[in-house]
């Protein structure tokens, strides 16, 4: 009996030692992992948000400029100014490859609508109409529209493409088929809005109140409740500010990149629930983004980070996305981008060819290319949008 008790006691002691060792190893790893210390613990709760206007009370210049950017305008409520497609007679129709089907867009006092109109016979038509409830896209390249069916969110079948100045078939919908059934998943909204509440394991079911459209300040800086509270209490030293709000520029390089890669490294596969990621977190712990390998072809749409990290510029420097992009300003000027290039690269060899060429490095070294994955079956032909390739390299550009 005593021998059996002794063996049992020994096993319990071993188990306690093993669990204690795991705990100590974990604490040691966290203490020595800069990523673990990058984000202040106080800013994690998503319900501690205060909104852009609270930021504007102290940072009006940055906020007012940011409100004009494509990031901020990436989703919005429908209005005559937010919807870029035309509702004028003659311009408000989209004809498909099916000669018996066309779509009509209407602006009425009750709202904005899309209708699929099928010609069943010479005297009979069948129409399916849904309201435009959300606008996705700033309109710089185009827009797609969403509608609510109860508390479920779906994509409408007709989008707008700025390059064509025309309505086109929405990506993912077959041409010539009157369908309104493409669900909008949380991973889509995670990149096109700031905050929402998805019903777990529902696919596309959301609680409508509380959706924050556009990319707001707190998407990149984390919830600002503690920061504004401390500022109002006159706790405005630089030490306090560093603790109660996230400045992405102060994060380690990998964590800075992760903040942008959340939406600019492909859709990936969610590991944690949508909106779990806060700047300073390790992206790989929230979204699994497969490594395509050094020689695999990477599409130009949505994979900016994978392409950038293949660049010699990226590998041989400490550059990040904000080396070239000032996210607080609308910035699409080739001259401004080129000035960043010239901080490292000399222009003498190009000056022999054309003095103006140094004002536009990007069109040669980051050319616009067709996306092979984001396309629209548009009236019998595929429309492939042009997207900037973020692999900085030497290309055979005509």
C-alpha positions as CSV (number, residue, x, y, z in Angstrom):
1,X,0.0,0.0,0.0
2,X,2.8,2.4,1.0
3,X,4.6,1.5,-2.3
4,X,1.5,2.3,-4.4
5,X,1.0,5.6,-2.6
6,X,4.6,6.5,-3.2
7,X,4.4,5.9,-6.9
8,X,1.2,8.0,-7.1
9,X,2.8,10.8,-5.2
10,X,5.8,10.7,-7.5
11,X,3.6,11.0,-10.6
12,X,1.8,14.0,-9.1
13,X,5.1,15.7,-8.3
14,X,6.4,15.1,-11.9
15,X,3.2,16.5,-13.4
16,X,3.4,19.6,-11.3
17,X,7.1,20.1,-12.3
18,X,6.2,19.6,-16.0
19,X,3.3,22.1,-15.9
20,X,5.4,24.7,-14.0
21,X,8.2,24.3,-16.5
22,X,5.9,25.0,-19.4
23,X,4.5,28.1,-17.7
24,X,8.0,29.4,-17.0
25,X,9.1,28.8,-20.6
26,X,6.1,30.7,-21.9
27,X,6.8,33.6,-19.6
28,X,10.4,33.6,-20.7
29,X,9.4,33.6,-24.4
30,X,7.0,36.4,-23.9
31,X,9.6,38.5,-22.1
32,X,12.1,38.0,-24.8
33,X,9.7,38.4,-27.8
34,X,9.6,42.1,-28.9
35,X,6.4,41.4,-30.8
36,X,4.7,40.4,-27.6
37,X,5.6,43.7,-26.1
38,X,4.8,45.8,-29.1
39,X,1.1,46.4,-28.4
40,X,-0.1,48.0,-25.2
41,X,-2.5,45.6,-23.4
42,X,-4.9,48.4,-22.6
43,X,-5.8,49.0,-26.2
44,X,-7.0,45.4,-27.0
45,X,-10.8,45.7,-26.3
46,X,-12.6,46.5,-29.5
47,X,-15.5,48.1,-27.6
48,X,-13.2,50.9,-26.4
49,X,-13.5,52.9,-29.6
50,X,-14.3,56.6,-29.7
51,X,-14.5,57.5,-33.4
52,X,-12.7,59.8,-35.8
53,X,-14.2,63.0,-34.4
54,X,-12.6,62.3,-31.0
55,X,-9.2,62.1,-32.8
56,X,-10.0,65.3,-34.8
57,X,-10.3,67.3,-31.6
58,X,-6.5,67.2,-31.3
59,X,-5.3,66.0,-34.7
60,X,-7.6,67.9,-37.0
61,X,-5.1,68.4,-39.8
62,X,-4.3,64.7,-40.1
63,X,-7.9,63.6,-39.7
64,X,-9.3,66.1,-42.3
65,X,-6.7,65.0,-44.8
66,X,-7.3,61.3,-44.0
67,X,-11.0,61.6,-44.6
68,X,-10.2,62.2,-48.3
69,X,-8.2,59.0,-48.7
70,X,-9.3,55.8,-50.4
71,X,-8.8,53.9,-47.2
72,X,-11.3,56.0,-45.3
73,X,-13.7,55.9,-48.3
74,X,-13.5,52.2,-48.8
75,X,-17.0,51.7,-47.6
76,X,-19.9,54.1,-47.0
77,X,-23.7,54.4,-47.0
78,X,-25.3,55.0,-50.4
79,X,-25.9,58.6,-51.6
80,X,-25.8,60.5,-54.9
81,X,-22.2,61.4,-54.1
82,X,-21.0,58.1,-52.7
83,X,-22.3,56.0,-55.7
84,X,-20.3,56.8,-58.8
85,X,-22.4,54.9,-61.3
86,X,-24.9,56.9,-63.3
87,X,-28.6,56.7,-62.8
88,X,-29.4,58.9,-65.8
89,X,-31.8,57.4,-68.4
90,X,-29.8,55.5,-71.0
91,X,-26.7,55.2,-68.7
92,X,-28.4,53.3,-65.9
93,X,-28.7,50.0,-67.7
94,X,-26.3,47.1,-68.0
95,X,-26.9,44.5,-70.7
96,X,-25.5,41.0,-70.3
97,X,-24.5,38.4,-72.8
98,X,-28.0,36.9,-72.3
99,X,-30.1,39.0,-74.7
100,X,-33.2,38.3,-72.5
101,X,-31.6,39.8,-69.4
102,X,-30.5,43.2,-68.4
103,X,-30.0,45.2,-65.2
104,X,-31.5,48.6,-64.4
105,X,-30.2,51.0,-61.7
106,X,-32.7,53.4,-60.1
107,X,-32.4,56.4,-57.8
108,X,-35.7,57.1,-56.0
109,X,-36.9,59.1,-53.0
110,X,-36.9,55.7,-51.2
111,X,-33.3,54.9,-52.0
112,X,-31.1,53.3,-54.6
113,X,-31.9,50.0,-56.3
114,X,-30.7,47.4,-58.7
115,X,-33.2,45.3,-60.7
116,X,-32.6,42.2,-62.9
117,X,-35.1,42.3,-65.7
118,X,-35.9,39.1,-67.7
119,X,-37.8,39.2,-70.9
120,X,-40.0,36.1,-70.7
121,X,-42.0,36.9,-73.8
122,X,-42.8,39.9,-75.9
123,X,-45.4,41.1,-73.4
124,X,-44.2,39.7,-70.2
125,X,-41.1,40.5,-68.0
126,X,-40.0,39.4,-64.6
127,X,-38.0,41.7,-62.3
128,X,-36.0,41.1,-59.1
129,X,-35.1,44.2,-57.3
130,X,-32.8,44.8,-54.3
131,X,-31.8,48.0,-52.5
132,X,-28.2,49.3,-52.5
133,X,-27.5,49.3,-48.7
134,X,-23.7,49.6,-48.6
135,X,-21.1,51.0,-51.0
136,X,-17.8,49.2,-51.1
137,X,-14.9,51.0,-52.8
138,X,-13.8,54.6,-52.9
139,X,-14.5,54.8,-56.7
140,X,-10.8,55.4,-57.5
141,X,-10.9,52.1,-59.4
142,X,-14.5,51.1,-59.0
143,X,-17.2,50.1,-56.6
144,X,-19.3,47.1,-55.6
145,X,-22.6,47.3,-53.8
146,X,-24.1,45.2,-51.0
147,X,-27.7,44.6,-49.8
148,X,-29.3,43.3,-46.6
149,X,-31.6,40.4,-46.6
150,X,-32.8,40.4,-43.0
151,X,-29.6,40.4,-41.1
152,X,-27.6,38.7,-43.8
153,X,-25.3,40.6,-46.2
154,X,-25.0,39.8,-49.9
155,X,-23.2,41.3,-52.9
156,X,-25.3,42.9,-55.6
157,X,-24.8,41.6,-59.2
158,X,-23.8,44.9,-60.8
159,X,-20.7,46.9,-60.0
160,X,-19.2,50.2,-61.3
161,X,-15.8,50.4,-63.0
162,X,-14.1,53.8,-63.1
163,X,-11.8,52.9,-66.0
164,X,-14.7,52.2,-68.2
165,X,-17.1,54.7,-66.6
166,X,-19.7,52.1,-66.8
167,X,-21.7,49.5,-64.9
168,X,-20.3,46.0,-65.2
169,X,-21.0,42.5,-63.9
170,X,-19.8,42.1,-60.2
171,X,-16.8,39.8,-59.7
172,X,-17.8,36.3,-58.8
173,X,-21.2,36.4,-60.5
174,X,-21.7,34.5,-63.8
175,X,-22.6,36.6,-66.8
176,X,-26.1,36.5,-68.0
177,X,-27.7,34.9,-64.9
178,X,-30.0,36.9,-62.6
179,X,-28.5,36.0,-59.3
180,X,-28.4,37.9,-55.9
181,X,-27.0,35.2,-53.7
182,X,-23.2,35.8,-53.2
183,X,-22.6,36.1,-49.4
184,X,-20.3,38.7,-47.9
185,X,-18.1,37.0,-45.4
186,X,-16.5,38.6,-42.3
187,X,-13.0,38.5,-43.9
188,X,-14.3,40.8,-46.7
189,X,-15.7,43.3,-44.2
190,X,-12.5,43.1,-42.1
191,X,-10.6,44.9,-44.9
192,X,-13.4,47.2,-46.0
193,X,-14.7,48.5,-42.7
194,X,-13.5,49.3,-39.2
195,X,-15.9,47.5,-36.9
196,X,-18.9,45.1,-37.0
197,X,-20.3,42.2,-35.1
198,X,-20.6,39.0,-37.0
199,X,-22.8,36.2,-35.7
200,X,-20.4,33.3,-35.1
201,X,-20.4,30.4,-37.6
202,X,-23.1,32.1,-39.7
203,X,-21.2,32.9,-42.8
204,X,-22.7,36.3,-43.6
205,X,-25.0,37.1,-40.7
206,X,-24.3,40.4,-38.8
207,X,-25.8,42.5,-36.1
208,X,-26.6,45.7,-38.0
209,X,-26.2,48.3,-35.2
210,X,-22.6,49.4,-34.6
211,X,-21.1,48.8,-38.0
212,X,-18.3,51.3,-38.5
213,X,-17.8,51.9,-42.2
214,X,-14.6,52.9,-43.9
215,X,-11.1,52.5,-42.4
216,X,-11.2,54.8,-39.4
217,X,-8.2,56.1,-37.3
218,X,-8.6,53.3,-34.8
219,X,-8.2,50.6,-37.4
220,X,-4.4,51.3,-37.4
221,X,-4.0,53.1,-34.1
222,X,-6.1,50.7,-32.0
223,X,-9.1,51.7,-29.8
224,X,-8.6,55.2,-28.5
225,X,-10.8,55.3,-25.4
226,X,-8.0,55.3,-22.8
227,X,-6.0,57.8,-24.9
228,X,-8.8,60.3,-25.0
229,X,-9.6,59.8,-21.4
230,X,-6.0,60.5,-20.4
231,X,-5.8,63.6,-22.6
232,X,-9.0,65.0,-21.1
233,X,-7.4,64.4,-17.7
234,X,-4.4,66.4,-18.8
235,X,-2.2,63.3,-18.9
236,X,-0.5,64.3,-22.1
237,X,3.2,63.4,-21.6
238,X,4.9,61.5,-24.4
239,X,5.4,58.6,-22.0
240,X,1.6,58.3,-21.4
241,X,0.8,58.7,-25.0
242,X,3.1,55.8,-25.9
243,X,1.2,53.6,-23.5
244,X,-2.4,54.3,-24.2
245,X,-2.4,54.5,-28.1
246,X,-0.6,52.7,-30.8
247,X,1.7,54.5,-33.1
248,X,2.4,52.0,-35.9
249,X,5.6,53.9,-36.8
250,X,7.1,52.9,-33.4
251,X,6.4,49.2,-33.9
252,X,9.1,46.8,-35.0
253,X,9.4,46.5,-38.8
254,X,7.6,43.1,-39.0
255,X,4.7,44.4,-36.9
256,X,4.4,47.5,-39.0
257,X,4.3,45.4,-42.1
258,X,1.7,43.1,-40.5
259,X,-0.6,46.1,-39.9
260,X,-0.7,46.7,-43.7
261,X,-0.6,43.0,-44.7
262,X,-3.9,42.4,-42.8
263,X,-5.5,43.7,-46.0
264,X,-2.7,43.8,-48.5
265,X,-1.4,40.3,-48.4
266,X,-4.4,38.4,-49.9
267,X,-7.5,37.1,-48.3
268,X,-5.8,34.3,-46.4
269,X,-7.6,31.9,-44.1
270,X,-8.9,33.3,-40.8
271,X,-7.5,31.6,-37.7
272,X,-9.0,34.0,-35.1
273,X,-12.5,35.7,-35.3
274,X,-12.6,38.7,-37.6
275,X,-11.3,41.9,-36.0
276,X,-9.2,40.0,-33.5
277,X,-6.1,41.6,-35.0
278,X,-4.9,44.9,-33.4
279,X,-1.8,46.7,-34.8
280,X,1.2,45.3,-32.9
281,X,-0.2,41.7,-33.0
282,X,1.5,39.0,-35.0
283,X,-0.7,38.6,-38.2
284,X,0.1,34.9,-38.6
285,X,-1.7,34.3,-35.3
286,X,-4.9,35.8,-36.7
287,X,-4.8,35.0,-40.4
288,X,-3.0,32.2,-42.2
289,X,-1.5,33.6,-45.4
290,X,0.3,30.8,-47.3
291,X,3.8,31.4,-48.5
292,X,3.7,31.1,-52.3
293,X,7.4,30.3,-52.5
294,X,10.1,32.4,-54.2
295,X,9.3,31.3,-57.8
296,X,5.6,31.0,-57.7
297,X,3.5,33.5,-59.6
298,X,1.7,36.0,-57.4
299,X,-1.2,38.0,-58.7
300,X,-1.0,41.8,-58.5
301,X,-4.4,42.2,-56.9
302,X,-4.3,42.2,-53.1
303,X,-0.9,40.7,-52.7
304,X,1.2,43.9,-52.3
305,X,3.2,42.6,-49.4
306,X,4.2,39.3,-51.0
307,X,5.4,41.2,-54.1
308,X,7.2,43.9,-52.1
309,X,9.1,41.4,-50.0
310,X,10.6,39.9,-53.2
311,X,12.1,43.2,-54.1
312,X,15.8,43.9,-53.7
313,X,14.9,47.3,-52.3
314,X,13.0,45.6,-49.5
315,X,15.6,42.9,-48.8
316,X,18.5,45.3,-48.6
317,X,16.9,48.1,-46.5
318,X,14.6,48.6,-43.5
319,X,11.9,50.1,-45.7
320,X,8.2,49.5,-44.8
321,X,5.0,50.4,-46.6
322,X,5.0,53.9,-45.1
323,X,8.4,54.6,-46.7
324,X,6.5,55.4,-49.8
325,X,2.9,55.8,-48.6
326,X,1.8,58.6,-46.3
327,X,-1.5,57.0,-45.2
328,X,-2.9,60.3,-43.8
329,X,-3.0,61.9,-47.3
330,X,-4.5,61.1,-50.7
331,X,-1.2,60.1,-52.4
332,X,-1.2,58.9,-56.0
333,X,1.4,61.2,-57.5
334,X,4.2,59.5,-59.4
335,X,6.5,62.4,-58.7
336,X,6.1,62.1,-54.9
337,X,6.7,58.3,-55.1
338,X,9.8,58.9,-57.2
339,X,11.3,61.2,-54.7
340,X,11.4,58.3,-52.2
341,X,13.3,56.2,-54.8
342,X,15.9,59.0,-55.3
343,X,16.8,59.0,-51.6
344,X,18.7,55.7,-52.4
345,X,19.1,55.6,-56.1
346,X,21.1,58.1,-58.3
347,X,19.5,59.4,-61.4
348,X,22.5,60.2,-63.5
349,X,22.2,57.3,-65.9
350,X,18.5,58.1,-66.6
351,X,19.2,61.8,-67.2
352,X,21.2,60.9,-70.3
353,X,18.0,59.5,-71.8
354,X,15.3,61.8,-70.5
355,X,15.4,64.4,-67.8
356,X,11.7,63.9,-67.0
357,X,12.1,60.1,-66.4
358,X,13.2,60.6,-62.9
359,X,9.8,62.0,-62.1
360,X,8.2,58.7,-62.7
361,X,10.1,55.7,-61.5
362,X,7.0,53.6,-60.7
363,X,5.6,53.1,-64.2
364,X,8.8,51.3,-65.3
365,X,9.8,49.6,-62.0
366,X,6.3,48.9,-60.6
367,X,4.2,48.7,-63.7
368,X,0.4,48.4,-63.9
369,X,-0.5,44.8,-64.8
370,X,-3.7,42.9,-65.3
371,X,-5.1,40.9,-62.4
372,X,-5.8,37.3,-63.3
373,X,-7.9,36.6,-60.3
374,X,-10.1,39.7,-59.9
375,X,-12.0,39.9,-63.2
376,X,-15.5,40.5,-64.3
377,X,-17.4,38.5,-67.0
378,X,-18.7,41.5,-68.7
379,X,-21.2,41.1,-71.5
380,X,-19.4,38.0,-73.0
381,X,-15.8,39.2,-72.3
382,X,-13.5,39.2,-69.4
383,X,-12.5,42.6,-67.9
384,X,-9.3,42.4,-66.0
385,X,-8.4,45.5,-64.0
386,X,-4.9,47.0,-64.0
387,X,-3.2,46.9,-60.7
388,X,0.2,48.3,-59.6
389,X,2.8,45.5,-59.2
390,X,4.6,46.1,-55.9
391,X,7.6,44.0,-56.8
392,X,10.2,46.7,-57.4
393,X,12.3,45.4,-60.3
394,X,13.5,45.9,-63.9
395,X,10.7,45.1,-66.3
396,X,10.5,45.1,-70.1
397,X,8.1,48.0,-70.3
398,X,7.4,49.2,-73.9
